[in-house]
């Protein structure tokens, strides 16, 4: 499955039938269900169908149709937020489902409230870090492992960014040598290292100032202006899509257009 890189891949154009049992298609073998009225595999299957139908653009652009579909999971996002689903943490599918709820599903449901999105993403980071410490990320199929690492991207902690570099490097080693996936992950790694340098320079990510109500310093404003002038190369899309949160109805190119406004 070539959709497992949210910030690189376009839609593969695969039509998805929600009625099809995708339990084997999403890479997980049949398991004994979690002792919970909601099975985490259902959430993974739901997101797998979205990815197949919409492509990875759903991870960086807001589609109102997808928003409506995600709203059916809001009660589980709230349950994940308040700790009611903590029993899932030590199970590969459960841990992945928690991260997806708090980082991907929630981002669509609350797309008009970026501070809430970032707060939930911070929780996703904590859940992902717990899972990684137990080696649960590596128990998941390779195409899902990067989803444990995405919550690290906007954490304004140098230790988190350093850890992210190590995680991505490890993933590169686990992917087949010379494959397109490995080349794509190497591109992500290069961008992650550049962002770590941004954090070292400013002590925070200037790209998040707007969402957190922070005033940019002159140096940060100059940096943001320079980012906005990046070319249309796919590699530069990666930088933009990592840095910024999508807003309602905005296309993939929204970052450049918004930053270029005077």
Secondary structure by P-SEA (a helix, b strand, c coil): cccccccccccccccccccccccccccccccccccccccaaaaaaaaaaaaaaccccccccccaaaaaaaccaaaaaaaaaacccccccccaaaaaaaaaaaccaaaaaacccaaaaaaaaaaaaaaaaaaaaacccccccccccccccccccccccaaaaaaaaaaaaaaaaacccccaaaaaaaaaaaaaaaaaaaaaaccccccccccccccccaaaaaaaaaaaaccccaaaaaaaaaccccccccccaaaaaaaacc
